[in-house]
Amino acid sequence: MSPKTRTRRAAIALSALAVGAVTLTATGGASAPHRPADLLKEMTLEEKVGQLFVTYAYGRTADTADPKNKEEFGVDTPAQVVQKYHLGGIIHFSWTSSLYEPKQIAELSNGLQNAAVNSGAKVPLLISTDQEQGQVTRIHEPATQFPGNMALGAGRSPEDAERAAAITGQELRAMGLNQDFAPSGDVNVNPANPVIGVRSFSSDPALAAQLTAAQVRGYEDSAKPGETVSAAVKHFPGHGDTNQDSHTALPVIEHDRQQWEQLDAPPFKEAIGAATDAVMSAHIVVPKLDDSGEPSTLSPKVLTGMLREELGFKGVIITDSLKMEGVRQKHPDPEIPVLALKAGADMLLMPNDLQAAIDGVLNAVRSGELSEQRIDQSVARVLALKEGRGVLANPFVDVSKVDRFVGSKEHLDQAQAITDRTTTLLRNDGVLPLKKPGKMFVTGAGDDATAALAKQIGARGPQTSALATGLQPTKEQIDQAVEQAKQNDVTVVLTNAAWSEANAGQLDLVRALQQTGKPVVAAAVRDPYDAGHVDLPAWVATYSDKAVAMESLTKVLFGEIAPTGKLPVPVPDPNQPGTDAYPFGHGLGW
């Protein structure tokens, strides 16, 4: 652990003891001492419990009335949700009408902070989202976009991973968000994983650990505390070896203790060493680590025994969403937050019924099932995080500066340069780079990706047409694509999780294009595993379907840059179980 990391960790750990008082002046004129110890003493039980909950609210502004707020929370506006429940945090999504463009997001964030500091215990909010980049991106252009974790794994550069997190985090903070539920520290050792995949840096624990720690530093150490965001490494104890999605089921992972220590633990150990502010729990059962049958979110052995006592984590443990089926199968909603707190969690994310969840915790304290001292421990950690991240001292942002900073030319140029170092050439039997390709046809999964690639190719001169077919192309779409391919000189086909049975029609598309006799280049724009399923003369992996990745792909196609990415996961050969079509570390160049 570096001296800088030790110093920052010590400062945040001591912040609950509060050396020196600072006064926060809110928009409405209210002021509050923001030493965590003093704040904690002044809180009512209801205010303390509120600090442990993070939820969403519907509305473009803090004062936007939305009938869904009335239905779920009994009040009209996002500001009223914050005030009614004394919330510790708010999370933004597009489906809550919270994320339109940077200036609007900043104004919404300021309005929510104003509601928080002018009510209840007058404690500013943690405002969060899941801006992992790549597959899980909540805020799109004009915010700077990156291709995501697995692409960074292909790039093999801790410096690039750190810089990507720094840009992402600083842009979030400029928009008023101060916590990012990222990075994913899961080690994706199961190619059939439906929920992690490219959200993981690698199947190699050492590489995943190195890049996880780099991103923690990028989010948290890259600027002054008031200009950075809190990282939340997920999903402890490790969600990388499952073929089920915890949003809809309760996955079971059969790793024993030795496998966990070798495969799953390293990224979390390194993240803790880098002083991550928070760790998010997984709704998974690992029976050889805890035979209770409870998901890890509700497991004292996992959260307190393993994460706190064995790994020495002193920060905030936050649950994954409590709406997910993985945590709701065994217990009624009011019991779940109580069990999570007993297990060792501090913050409770998105309960299915917020009022029932809060009442469940309050009733548990009043009955003696939970002690108020236990509540105080978690509140102290939450307040310490807020102080250490500069949220208590300065929760507001300057809206007038947002548009100049978010998606700046400097950030976009750096993002493109980082992405250019991730594209991986898996196979090339003399097809690439393209020389005077003539007319080109772009097809495959994704309207945005095919359009972005066609635009980039067309800007370089070739007459270019495009046909997006969707994740599961119909026979009519395949036939149409084949006819267009015959009329062009080169076809580029994009695949997106074509290895999945649900998307297997994409493989039919690739094979049908191959039968035209015209040159075909395939690019896997999500998991690289697609390349093991069809034997083509040219395969490229981008790990992302974002425009920034399509520009890098175009540069590789035309030889403007050499492909330098190396596979961060092996690509299995489905026809020969136990063997790899392309091994870990494979990557061609020229």
N, C-alpha and C positions, 0 to 999 in steps of 0.2 A: 504494500500500500504506500503511495507516495506521501511525502510530508504535507502537500497541499490537501490531499484527500483526508488524511488524518485530522488536519486542522479544521476542515469544513465539517467533518463528522462530529468532532468534539464541540464545535460551535453550535451545531443544530441540537446535539444531545443536551447541551447546557441551557439552551434557550428556554426550556420549560422553567428553569430557575430564574430566568429573566434578570440579567444584569443591565440596569438602566431602563428608565421609562421613556417611552416615546408617545406622543399624542397624534392620533389620526383625525384629520378633519375631513368629514365626508361632504358630498355635494350639498346635502341638506343642512349642513352646519352642525351636525351632531359630532361629538368627539368622545373618544374612549381610550383609556390607558390600554396599551397593548402588550404588557408583559403577560406571558401565558399564565404564570402563577396567580397574578392578580385577577385576570379574566376568569380563571377557573373558580376562584373563591366567590366571585360575584354572581355566578350562574345559578339559575334554578335547575332542578333536576330535568325539567322539560327542555330547557335550553341545552343542557349537557347532552341529553339523548339526541336532540336535533343535530348536534355537531357530528354525530356518528353516521348520518344518513346523506347519501348522494342520490339525487334523482333528476329527472328531466322536467321541463315545463314547456307548454306549447305557446309559441308566439314569436313574431318577428322583432318585437320590442318588449321591454320589461312591462309595459303598460298595455300590451295588446290583449284584449279579451278574446278568449277562444272557448267555445263550448266544451271542448275536450278537457280543459282545465277544470271546469265545473263538474264534469262527469267523474273525473278521477280524483280530484283533490278538494272539491267543494268550494272553490273560489274561481275568480274569473281570469286573473292575469298571472304571468310568471312572477312578478314582484310579490303578489299576494301569496303565492305558493311558498316562496322563501320566507316571508314574514310569519305565515301561519305555523310552519313546522320548524322554524329556527334552524334551517338546514346548514349543514357543514359544507355541502358542495352541490353544484349543478353540473349536469353533463349535457352537451349539445349534440344534436343529430339533425340531419336534413328533414327526417320525417316528423320532427317536432316544430318545423318551420322556423328553426333557429339559425340556419346557415345559408345565407344567400351570397353576400359579398363582404369583403374585409371591413369596410367602414360600418356596415350594418351590424356585423358581429361585434365590433368594438363598442358600438353604442348600446347594444343589448347587454354586453358584459358590464359596462359601466352602470346601466340602469339596475341590473341585478345586485351589483355591489352596493349601490346606493340604498336599495331596499334592505340589504343585510346590515349595513352599518348604522341605519336609522331605526332599527327595531331590535327587540329582544336583548341579547347580550352584546349587540353591536359588533359582532365579529365578522370580518370579511369572508367571502366564500372561496373555496377551491372551485375553479371553473375548468372543466375538463372536456376532452373528447378522445376518440381513438384515432389519432393521426399517425398510424404506423407507417404510412406511405405504402405504395404498391397496391396490393389487393384490398387492404383496409385503409381507405382514405376518406375522411369525412368532409374535409374542406378542399375543394378542387380549384382550378384556375379562377382567378389570377394568382393564388398562392403558389409558391414554388413546389413542383412535383418531383418526386424521386421514384425509382422503379421498385423499391422495397427491399426487404431483408435478404432474400435469396440471391438477388442480383448483387447486393453488396458482398455476399459470401463468395460469389463468383469473382468479384474484383479483388478479394483477398487483402484489402487495404484497411487497417484500423483507422488510418488518418481520414480516408474517404467516409467511412462509417461515422466517425465522430463529427466530421464537417456536415454531413447530411443531417444528423440529429441537431447540430447547432443551428443550422439554417431553419429547420422545421420548428424547433423550440422557440427561437427568437421571433419568428413570424407569428406563432401562436400567441406569445406574450404581447406582441404589438396589438393583437386583436382582443386582448383582455383575458385570454385563457392562460392559466398558470399551472396546469397539470396535463400531461399527456400519458394516456394509458398505453405506453410503449417503453421499450421494445419487447417483442416476444423473445424470450430466452429458451423456448422449446426447441429441442433437438429432433428434427424430423427424420427419424429412422424408419418410419413406415411409409412407403410410397403411396399406400392407399388411404392415408390420413385425409379426411374430408374437410377438416376445419383449420388445420395449420398449414401444411404444404409450404408455399412460397413465403408465408409469414415467418418462417424459420430461416436463420442464416445458413444452416448447414445440417447435415447428418453427422458431422464430425464434432464431438463435444468440445475439443480444444479450440477449433475455429469459431464455433458458436459462442463459446465463452469469451474469447478475445474481442469479438465484434459487439457482443452484448455490453461488456464493460466500456468499450469505446463509445457506444451510443449513450450510455448513462453519463459519461463525462461530457459528451456533446450537449445533451439536454441541460445538464446541471452546472457545469463548470466553465462554459464557453463565454460568459459575460458576467456582469455584475449580478448579484442575487435578484435584484428587481427586474432584470432583463432575461432571466432564464425560467425554465419550467421544471416542475417536479417530474421525474421519471417514475414509472410504475412497471417493473419487470414482471412478465407474466409467462406462463400460468403455473404456479408452484403446486405440486412438486415436479411438474413436467408433463406436457400434453402431446409430446411428439410421437408416441408409439400407440396410436389408437386408430381404428377404422370406423369410429362412431363420432358424431357431433354432439357435444354436451349441451347445445342449444335445444336439441330434441330428444336426447337420450342420456343415460348415465353410463358413460364409457368405463370399462374395466381394463386396467393396464396390469399385466402380469410380471412386471419387473420385480426381481428380488432386491434385497438390500445392496448387494454387490453391483448389480446392473444399474440401480439408481445412482449409486456413487460414481460409477464410471460414465454413464450415459447422460443422465438428467441433471445431476447436481452441479457440474462445473460452471454453466452460465450463471446460475444463481449465486454460487460462491464468489465468482468474479464480480458480479454486479454489487453484491454486498461489500466486497473489498473496495469497489469504486464509490461506495457510500450512496447507493440508490436511496431515494427518499421513501419509496414504497415498493411493495411486492404484492401482486394480485394472485389470489388463490384460484385453483382449478376445481371444477365440479367433476371430478373423476374419482373412481375407487381404485386403490392400489392395495389389494388384499394382503400382499406379502410385506407391506409396510404398516398397515393397520387392518386388522381382521374384523373390525366392528361392522363393516359394510357401509359405513357412512362415507359420503363424498369428502374429499380433502378439505373443502371449505368448512365442514362441520366436524373436523377431526382434531381433537387436542393433540394426538400423537404427531400429526403432521405439522400443524401450524405452531403449536407451542413447543412440542418435543423436538421436531426436526428443524424448523425454520428459526425459532427463537433460541432454543437452548443449544442445539448442535452447531448451527451455522452462525449463531451470534447476531442475528438481525435485530436491530434496536428501533428501526423505523416503523412506518405505518403499514399494517397489513390490511389490504382492501379486498373484499370479495369480488369475484366476477358477478355479473348481473344475477340478482336473485329472482328474476323472472324466468330464467332458463330451466328447462325441464330436468337437467342434471342435478339440480339441488332441491327440486320440489316433489320428487317422487315418493319420499318417505314421511314427510312431515307437513302439517298445515302451515299456511303462510305466517301466522303470528308467532309460531315456534322457531322458524328458521333463523331470524336475526338473533334470538336469544342463544340458540345453539352455536351460531357463528361466533358470538362474543365469548361464550364459554370455551370454544376451541382456541381462541386467541386473536380473532379478527378485531380490527379497530374501526374500519369504515365499512358500511353496508350499502352496496350499490344496487339501485333500482329494484327495490322490493316490489312484488306484484301488487300489493295493496299497502300504500305508504302509511295510512292511518292505522291499519291493523298491525303493521310491523312496529310502529312507534309505540302503540298501546301494549303490544306484547312485551317490549323491553321495559316500559314503565311498570307494568304489572309484575314482571319478574323481579324488579328492584323492590317494589313495595311488598312483595310476598317473601322476600329474602332469598329467592332463587339466585338472583344476581346481587352482589353488594354494590353500593354506590361507589365504594373505593375502586372496584373493577371498572366502572364507567369512567371514573376520574383518570385512571391509567390511560385509557384510550383517548379521552379528550385531550390530555396533556400531550400525547404524541401528535395528535392532529394539530394542536396549536403550535407545537414546536416546529412542525413541518411548515406551517403557514408563516411563522416568524423567520425561519431559516431561508425561505424562498422569497422573503421580502413582501409577502402578501399583506401582513398586518400593517406594515408601515406605509405601503402604497398600493392599494388594490386597483386604482383607476389607471386608465391609459389615455394618451393624447390622441383623440380621434383624428385631428388634423394631419397627423404624420403617418397614418396607417397606409394610405394608398401609395405613398412614396417608398415605403419600406417593404411591404408585403409583395412578393413577386418582382423585386427590383431586378434590373439587368444584371447586376453583379451576382445575385443569387441564382438567376436562371442560367447564366453562363457556367457557374460552378456546378450546378446540377447536371447540365449537359455533359460537362467534362467528366464528372464522376460516372455518369451512365455510360459514356463511351468506353470506359474501362471495364465494363461488366459483360458485354455481349460475348457469347461463347459459340465458337464454330465447332460443331460436333462431327460433321462429316463433310467432305468436299472432294468429289471425284472430278476435279477439273472444271466445275461449273462456275465457281466464284474466284476472284471478283468478276463482275459482269463487264464485258467490253462491247460497246456498241450493241446493246441488247435489242434494239428495235422496239416494237410495240410490246407493252407489258400489261399484265392483268393481275390484279390483287383480289384475293377472295379469302373466305374463311370466317372464323368466329369474331364477332364484335363489330358493330357499326362504326364506333369511334376509331377503333384500331385500324380497320381496313381503310377508312377515309383518311386518317392521318398518314398512313404509309403511302397511299396512292398520291396524296398531296406532295409528300417529300420526294417521291420518285419523279413525279411530273415536273417538279421544280428543277430537276436536273436534265430535262430535255425529252425523255421518251414519252411518246403518246401513251397515256395510262388510263385504264378503266378499272372499276371496282365493283364487286358484288359481295355484300355481307350475307352470310348464310345462317348465322345464329349458332348456339351451342349444340343443337341437334338438327342438322340440316335435313330438309325433306328430300324425297326423291326428285321432286320437281326442281328444287334449288340445285341439287347435284347435277342434274341433266343440263340446266341452264349454265352452270359454271363450266361444265365440260365443253359446251358449244362455244362459250366465249374464249376458253383457253385455246381451242383449235384455231381461233382467228387472231391469236396473238403469238409473239415469238417466245416470251418467257412468262411463266406464272409464278407468283409468290403466294403461298397458301399459309394462313395463320391458324394454328391450333391452340385451343384453350381447354386444358384438362380433358383432352380426347381419350386419355387412358381410362376415364371413368365410364362405366357401363351406360350411365345416363347420357353421355355425350358421344357414344361410339360412332354415331353417324358421321362425325368429322373424319374418322379413319376411312370410312367408305368414300368420302369426298377426296381425300388425298390419293387413295388407290385409283379412283376413277380418273383423276387428273394425270396420274402417272401413265395411264393407258393411252393418253392422247399422243404420246411420242414426242411431245414438246418438252423442253427443259422445265423442271419444276423445282423450286426452292421452298422448303417447308421451314417455318419458324414457330417454335413452341413459345407462346406469349404468356404462359403461366408456368406450371410445373414442366421441367424438361423431360419427364417420364414418357411423354408422347413419342419421343424419338425412338424408343425401343420397339414400337408397335408396327412401324412401316419402314421398309428398307428403301430409302431414297438416296440419290447421289449427293444431295446437299441438305443438311439439317443445321439450323441455327437455334440457339436458345437465348431468349431475352428476359425471361422470368417476369415479364410485365407487358401489359398491353397499352400502357400510357404513351402519350405523344412523345415524351422525351425518349422513351425506349424505341419507338418507331423511327425517330430521327437517327439514333445510334445504329439501328438495323440497316437503314438506308445507306449510311456511311460505309458500313461493312460490305453491303451488297455491291457497291460501286468501287470498293477498294480505297476509299478516302481515308479510312483508318484500318489498321490491322486489328483483327479480333484478338483480345488478350485475356478474356475471361476463362476461368477454369471451373469445371463442374464442382459445385459445393456439396453435391449428393451423387451417388451412383445412379445410373439409369439401368434398371433391370431388363433382362431379356425375357419377355413373357413366354417365349417358346422354349426356353431352357431354364426352368426354375433353379435359382441358386447361382446363376451366372449373370454377368452384367453385359449389356450391349455397349455401354460406355462407362468406364470406371470413374470413381471419384478422382478429381484432379485432371481429367481429360479436357483438352481444349487445343484446337489447331490454330495455326496462324499462317502468315506468309511474309 
